[in-house]
């Protein structure tokens, strides 16, 4: 059977089966949020924490096959509480994925700016999630200028007065290899962000049990792709990644096994296509 890509389409099916139909080295970026362990049982059968790594490894192996050598994989996931303690399935998964040949390049933290306060007997409310960045090679496509942000109020006070060492690159005292030259930031309005990204959660669920904000995939799409590149979300849910991809003039492929979510995502995408005249 000839393997091909269904560009700008949502596929209703199991992601592992559908990924096997994709050609090798065909996707520029994968941005996805897999079901968390023992969550969304009504829709995704609820993978047990102790079975999560076993369940996910065949999927990540297919990701490795279909991703281009200079592409990136972003996994949005967070380990949950099991029997009163944090489970380690995400950490275990990272170690096992590395054995497949993946490079764990970075870990971005999504800070949920509008998380409601809360308190439990032995912890506080979660207000962040992991966005794990994996690549096949150390040399991958990254367009850092696309995600620059305002320099911030700190610069007004700090850069008003010039100190003797501002023109010298000072190295970290911890011998980490990192250094800084303060004069580099003089006169600049925008700078590169940190690996903590601050986006509010979605206020309405878009007919889905766990929607992430469009700004989240938008940020990674701008960072790791250029116009015309192909972005895959294998657990597309309400279609958020697909919508962000189209708005940025990239191409998307979405996979969703739940028929209700598939139809909902398809409607949202078709409406946007009409608006954009695609």
C-alpha positions in Angstrom: 0.0 0.0 0.0 1.3 3.4 -1.0 1.8 5.7 2.0 0.5 9.2 1.7 -0.5 12.3 3.8 -4.0 13.6 4.0 -3.1 17.3 4.2 -5.4 19.7 6.0 -7.7 16.9 7.1 -8.9 15.4 10.4 -8.8 11.6 10.4 -11.2 9.7 12.6 -9.3 6.7 13.8 -6.7 5.2 16.2 -3.5 7.3 15.9 -1.2 4.2 16.0 -3.0 2.6 13.1 -3.2 5.8 11.1 0.4 6.8 11.6 1.5 3.6 10.0 0.0 4.9 6.7 2.3 8.0 6.8 5.5 8.1 4.7 8.8 8.2 6.5 10.4 11.6 7.2 7.3 13.6 6.2 6.2 15.7 9.1 8.0 19.0 10.2 6.5 19.3 13.7 4.3 17.1 16.0 2.5 19.0 18.7 0.1 16.9 20.7 -1.4 16.4 24.2 -1.9 12.6 24.8 -4.6 11.5 27.3 -3.1 11.6 30.8 -3.1 8.3 32.7 -6.5 7.2 34.1 -8.1 10.4 32.8 -10.9 10.9 30.2 -11.9 7.2 30.7 -15.2 7.8 29.1 -13.5 8.9 25.8 -10.1 7.2 25.8 -10.5 4.0 27.8 -8.2 5.4 30.6 -4.7 4.0 30.3 -3.5 2.9 33.8 -0.4 4.8 35.0 1.6 1.5 35.3 0.7 0.7 31.6 1.2 4.2 30.2 4.7 3.8 29.0 4.0 0.5 27.4 1.0 2.0 25.6 2.8 5.1 24.4 6.1 3.7 23.1 4.7 2.2 19.9 3.2 5.6 19.2 6.4 7.5 19.8 8.3 5.0 17.6 5.9 5.9 14.8 6.5 9.6 15.6 10.2 9.0 15.1 9.7 7.4 11.8 7.4 10.0 10.3 9.2 13.1 11.7 11.7 14.8 9.4 15.4 14.6 10.5 15.3 18.3 11.4 11.8 18.3 12.9 10.6 18.5 16.5 8.1 16.7 18.8 6.3 18.6 21.5 4.4 16.5 24.1 2.1 18.4 26.5 1.6 16.1 29.5 1.7 16.1 33.3 1.9 13.2 35.7 -1.1 13.0 38.1 -1.6 12.0 41.7 -1.9 8.2 42.4 -2.5 7.0 46.0 -1.5 10.4 47.5 1.8 10.8 45.5 3.0 11.9 42.1 3.3 9.0 39.7 6.5 8.7 37.7 5.1 7.6 34.4 6.1 10.8 32.6 9.6 10.6 33.9 9.7 6.9 33.0 8.4 7.7 29.6 11.2 10.2 29.0 13.8 7.7 29.8 12.3 5.0 27.6 11.7 7.4 24.6 15.4 8.3 24.7 16.2 4.6 24.2 14.3 4.8 20.9 16.9 7.4 19.7 15.1 10.6 20.7 17.1 13.5 22.1 15.4 15.2 25.0 16.3 18.7 23.8 14.3 20.9 26.2 11.5 21.0 28.7 9.2 24.0 28.4 6.8 24.8 31.3 3.3 26.1 30.5 2.3 28.4 33.3 -1.5 28.6 33.5 -1.9 32.3 34.3 -5.6 32.0 35.3 -5.5 28.8 37.3 -8.0 28.9 40.2 -6.6 28.8 43.7 -7.0 25.6 45.6 -5.7 23.6 48.6 -5.5 19.9 49.4 -4.3 18.4 52.7 -0.8 17.9 51.4 -0.4 20.1 48.3 -1.6 23.1 46.4 -3.4 23.4 43.0 -1.4 22.7 39.8 -0.8 25.8 37.7 1.7 24.4 35.2 2.2 21.6 32.7 5.2 20.1 30.9 5.8 20.6 27.2 8.5 18.1 26.5 10.7 18.9 23.4 12.3 15.9 21.6 14.3 15.9 18.4 15.9 13.2 16.2 19.1 15.3 15.8 20.9 18.0 17.6 20.6 20.2 14.5 16.9 20.9 14.0 14.9 23.8 12.6 14.2 26.6 15.1 13.1 30.1 14.3 13.7 31.9 17.6 13.0 35.4 16.3 9.4 34.4 15.7 8.7 34.2 19.4 10.5 37.3 20.7 8.7 39.2 23.4 8.8 42.7 25.0 12.0 43.1 27.1 10.0 44.0 30.3 10.1 46.7 32.9 13.3 45.5 34.5 15.3 47.0 31.6 14.2 50.6 32.3 15.8 50.7 35.7 18.8 48.4 35.1 20.0 49.9 31.8 19.6 53.5 32.8 23.1 53.5 34.3 26.0 51.7 32.8 28.5 49.8 35.0 32.1 48.9 34.4 31.5 45.3 33.6 28.4 45.7 31.4 30.6 45.5 28.2 32.3 42.3 29.4 30.8 38.9 29.1 30.7 37.5 32.6 30.5 33.8 33.0 28.4 32.0 35.6 30.1 31.3 38.9 28.6 27.8 38.9 30.8 26.9 35.9 27.7 26.0 33.9 29.1 27.6 30.7 26.4 30.2 30.6 27.3 33.9 30.6 25.9 37.3 29.9 26.9 40.7 28.5 24.5 43.3 29.9 25.3 45.9 27.1 23.7 43.5 24.6 20.3 44.5 25.9 20.7 48.2 25.6 18.3 49.8 23.2 16.4 46.6 22.6 12.6 46.4 22.7 12.2 42.7 22.2 14.2 39.7 23.5 14.1 36.0 23.4 11.8 34.4 26.0 12.7 31.9 28.7 11.5 28.3 28.7 8.5 29.2 30.9 5.6 30.3 28.7 2.6 32.1 30.3 -0.8 31.4 28.7 -4.3 31.4 30.2 -6.4 28.3 30.0 -9.5 28.1 27.8 -12.6 29.5 29.5 -15.0 27.2 27.6 -14.4 23.6 26.8 -15.3 23.6 23.1 -17.2 20.3 23.5 -14.0 18.6 24.8 -13.0 17.5 28.2 -9.5 19.0 28.1 -8.8 21.9 25.7 -5.5 23.8 25.7 -5.4 27.4 24.5 -4.7 28.1 20.9 -1.8 30.3 21.9 0.1 27.2 23.1 0.4 25.3 19.8 0.6 28.7 18.0 3.8 29.5 20.0 5.5 26.1 19.1 4.4 26.3 15.5 6.0 29.7 15.1 9.1 28.6 16.9 9.7 25.3 14.9 8.2 25.8 11.5 7.9 28.1 8.5 5.0 28.7 6.1 4.0 25.7 4.2 5.4 23.2 6.7 3.3 20.2 7.9 2.1 20.0 11.6 0.7 16.9 13.1 -1.5 16.5 16.2 -2.3 12.8 16.7 -4.7 13.5 19.6 -6.4 16.5 18.0 -9.4 16.7 20.2 -11.3 19.9 19.6 -9.0 20.9 16.7 -7.0 23.6 18.5 -3.7 22.8 16.9 -5.2 22.5 13.4 -6.8 25.9 13.8 -3.6 27.5 14.9 -1.7 25.8 12.0 -4.1 27.2 9.4 -4.0 30.7 10.7 -0.2 30.6 10.5 -0.3 29.5 6.8 1.0 26.0 7.6 -0.5 22.6 6.7 -2.0 20.3 9.3 -2.9 16.7 9.8 -5.1 15.7 12.8 -6.1 12.3 14.2 -8.9 11.8 16.6 -10.5 8.5 17.5 -13.5 9.9 19.4 -16.3 10.4 16.9 -17.9 13.3 18.8 -14.7 15.2 19.1 -13.8 14.4 15.5 -17.1 15.9 14.2 -16.8 18.9 16.5 -13.2 19.6 15.3 -14.2 19.1 11.7 -16.9 21.7 12.0 -14.6 24.3 13.6 -12.0 23.7 10.9 -14.4 23.9 8.0 -15.7 27.2 9.4 -12.2 28.6 9.5 -11.4 27.3 6.0 -14.4 29.2 4.7 -13.3 32.3 6.5 -9.7 32.0 5.1 -11.0 30.9 1.7 -8.9 27.8 1.7 
